[in-house]
Amino acid sequence: MKYLLLTLLISLPVFSAYENPDEAFELSPDELDPSGEDIQKRRKEKYTWDESLIYAYNSDLGISDQRRYTGSDRNKLSASIHLNGEYEYLKKLTGLEVTWLRRSDAWHKLWWGATYRRSATKWDVITQNRSTGGEAAFQRPNDSNQTINTMGLGFGYRFKFFLDFLKTENVFESVQAFATYNTLAEGFTGDSYRGYGMTADYGIHKRTRTSFFYGGKFTYNISWVEGPQSNRNLSLGWYTFALELGFFY
């Protein structure tokens, strides 16, 4: 107990200069691209609050000698394979996604970018038949084939909140949200639907090298699309689990 009180007393002057204690860990523009020596010798806690110093193994020397500070990441390019979130029916939805994100210059914790995904699925995974309105005349079988194309623009945030308990330097969490434009190729009637929606995901990723990473994420999607006539519209909703891999540069 006495060690805890001593730690709090020592930390108090550091945070007292800030109305928001998190500001003590904000990096200034001059601190966004430090060398490994700067991180190790000066303000290590500040530099590694939400970031890490990644070491890569050199097989020629037999040591980990290549270092990269994750705070210097500027771009993220990744590909994901999606499967139906209902694990009993994994094959009812499969998808391939490509995402590009760039770190904001104004706020280094925020990322912005674009995503594209193509999904092949079944009718009952994304919606259900209507008993009223213009869609009531079109009753699709649950296993009828559907194809969804999704394009989105949005933001992401990378952090180490829950993983702070694991004390790991090469695993990160991320959340992303995109406003999307969706097209549905309805396989039973042959009609096309278009409309807007959104997608949000939470992921955990591991850096295996200074730039390469892999991991998984959970994604939730909603969309409202309109058919050939204005009285024919559908509400779509589905969720997936995805394996993601890519690199930072």
Residue, then its C-alpha position, 0 to 999 in steps of 0.5 A: m500500500k505504501y508503494l502505491l501511495l508513493t507512486l501516486l505522489i510522484s506522478l501527481p506533479v506530472f499530471s497536475a499541469y494538464e486539465n486532462p491527464d491524457e494530455a501528458f501522453e500527447l506527442s508534439p509534432d517534433e516527437l512523432d518520428p523519434s529514434g529508438e535511442d530517444i524512446q529508450k532514454r527519454r520519456k519511454e512511458k509517453y512514447t509507448w502509451d498507445e504505441s510500441l517499439i517493434y523488434a524484427y529478428n535478423s536471421d543472419l546475426g541471430i538477434s533482434d536488431q531491426r527496430r520500428y516505432t509504431g508511432s511512425d506508421r503513416n499508411k495501412l494496407s490490408a486484405s480481409i476474408h470474411l465469413n458469416g458471423e453465425y458459426e453454424y452457417l459459415k459458408k452462407l456468407t463469404g467476402l473479400e475486403v481491401t482497406w487503405l487507411r492513412r494516419s491523420d497529420a492533425w491528430h496522430k491517433l486518428w486514421w482515415g481512408a477507404t474500403y471495398r468489399r464484395s460479399a456472396t451470401k444467401w437471402d436469409v443471412i442479410t434480410q427477410n421477405r416482406s408481407t407488406g409494401g412493394e416487396a410483398a409480391f416477391q417472396r424469395p427462397n432463403d437459400s437464393n444467392q445474393t451479391i453485395n458490393t460495398m464501398g466506404l469512406g471513414f475513420g479508424y482508431r488504434f489503441k491498446f486498452f484491454l491489451d494493457f493487461l497482457k503487457t504485450e508490445n506487438v499486439f494492438e486493438s483497432v476500431q473502424a467505422f465507414a459510411t458506405y454505398n452498397t449495391l445488391a444483385e438480387g439473384f432470385t428476381g434478377d433486380s438490382y438495389r442500391g443505397y447507403g449504410m454503414t459498417a463498423d468493426y473491432g479488431i485485434h492484430k499482431r505485428t510479426r515484423t516491423s511492418f507486417f501484421y495479421g489478426g481478426k476482426f468482428t464487423y457489423n453492417i447495415s444498409w437501406v437499399e432501393g429497387p427498380q421502383s421507389n416502393r420496393n426497398l429493403s433493409l439489410g443487416w449482417y455481421t461477419f468474422a474476418l481474418e485480416l493481414g497487411f502491412f504498415y508503411 
